[in-house]
Amino acid sequence: MRVEEALVCLSCVVGGALAANAPRPRGVSLDFAKYYKDTTTFSCISNPAIQLPFARVNDDYCDCPDGSDEPGTSACAHLSPLSPPSPAGAAANVALALPGFYCKNKGHIPAYLPFTNVNDGICDYELCCDGSEEWAGVGGVKCEDRCKEIGKEWKKHDEARQKSLGIAARKRKELVTEAARIRQEVQDRVQTLKTEIEGTELKVKQLEAEVKDVERRERGKVVKTAPGQKGGKMSVLVGLAKSRMAELHQSLTRVRRERDDYSSRLQELENLLMIFKAEYNPNFNDEGVKRAVRAWEEYAARDKEPLVNVAADIDLDEILKSDKDSGLDWDEYEGGEDSETDALYTFENYLPPSIRSWLDQKLRDLRIRLIEAGFLADNSGASTESKALSDARAQLEKAQQDLENHREDLETRNEELASKDFGPDDVFRALKGTCVSTDSGEYTYEVCFLQQTTQKPKKGGGHTNMGNFVRLETIDVDEELPANGKGLGSGRRLVMRHEGGQHCWNGPDRSSSVILACAEENEIWKIMEEEKCVYRLEVGTPAVCDEGGSGSGRANDASAKDEL
Ligand code: MAN
């Protein structure tokens, strides 16, 4: 039987103090005294139907199937021990009904001793400081009562332990407060992120519209110049216009010359006819001549435009002046490096500003409509993007990236808030990323809470990942607690599981379990490689202490006695 098991009923023992005034048989605690009140007949505790004369209690012969008739001897020690020891559960238990031989340990703490240790010739001071278990003096052994000194020593240790537990408990409280603060911080950040996301979504929409608008305006530009191209379409257009103008100029000159020729020939004919009319002899009755004169007179009387319009002819003179003389210098527009758009603006510069911008807008709108209706080709994408457009696109891309980052951030924080992996009271939130390390053999081992475990060769070289944190679990442990308290003890313990570490040659990916127990400081106590590349670490931390200071995360209070 373990020390803790033997001591576990101490509270029951003390609690039952009022139950009995009658002297109890040897080895019976106050809790079980009620079964031994009748001093004539004894009923076996788990099988009350089996009754014995009271004289057979402690007669060193095992009569009851549950051993209850031998509370003060080792006669029933061969029966399975009661587990867990409890008077309430005794009726259901087919094994021993009693937790053990009861040592009163006056001046210290009462305890149960395994029946096997009764009268075995060895003083079991750890549990029975009063030496009462060796009452038969087997082999001449007599165990003196050492409870006074042992109790004093234990009290000293217990005070130190309580003090340490108190400090650990306070530290845990601080960790829980810190964890709550961090959680609140995450919640606040979530709210801020939601607002930021709304704002950025709006910004993205605006920038998308802006990019579309700039693209549309770009399309509205009359002509664009390809990079490296000398001149451009405008130059071609200017060239064509120039030669067309020259052609028209020539034709007009030729037509004017012909007009002047026909005009002078007509004048000559009219003069001849006028002479003919004035000089013919009307008395000479020639019908043909008379008809010709009459036709001439009708022609001459008709209202006719002058052969040459003098005002229009002056205009023609103007039109037919050389291009240079009329102020049109083709060289200005031909083959220059300036884009045709600039040429357009140069043209517009001749206009008053209000008309210029109105005209410019109209031209652009018209061009856009023509492109959209399919009458004009969209040349906007064919050449280098304008600075305005690339700036707008860059701003949009940045806003989109910001939005994505915010969304990812929000998701991570929401997951973090929902996670149950921060342990009771969220306490590990405050420890996440805190690292502790210790040397063992050729390595320094490091545990970073809720992150990973690492093996670092002391001689230098690469670090080995022994697993990344995956979850928290609980396990039951049952270990002797070392005197310095740096161990797991027994009870339920929290475990941080780590998986997916560096692959082990000829083995699995490294994994590790970090078993936690209450301590004043975060520290690694023990490292074991249980199987190849499967590690077990024992770590102390205030995070698993009981805030009441009783040291939960460690075994129940009974373990304190181990420190004796
Ligand atoms: C290294 C260490 C050991 C491990 C071996 C396996 O030496 O990580 O812990 O057992 O590799 O090859």
Residues whose N, C-alpha, C, O or C-beta is under 5 A from the ligand:
A	BS01	MAN	T464 C504 W505 C533
